């Protein structure tokens, strides 16, 4: 689904932080193995963690996981890694945009 506010709020300058992947890693493995600029994002199950981060760093890490025959699959997220620490930069812009939306209360 196209959401202009979501897409606008998720983009920030020249950063290259646009990827999410499911992996066949445990949380502890992901924490230990993720290189700089790649972050464990969601602890889905004992052997499934979503990672996110810089697309260039992610590519190298995922190639390594593939070579080791460790499951990994892209998550469609409109090329925005919402669980990545970098998305916090969009917070003030999102709040400013939401403050402009009229508030209607339904009781």
Protein Blocks (a to p, Z undefined) as FASTA:
>chain_A
ZZfklmmmmpgcjbdcfbccddfbdfklmmmmmcghiacfbdfbfkbccdeddfklmmmm
mmmmmmnopacddddehhpafkbmklmmmmmmmmmmmmmpccdddZZ
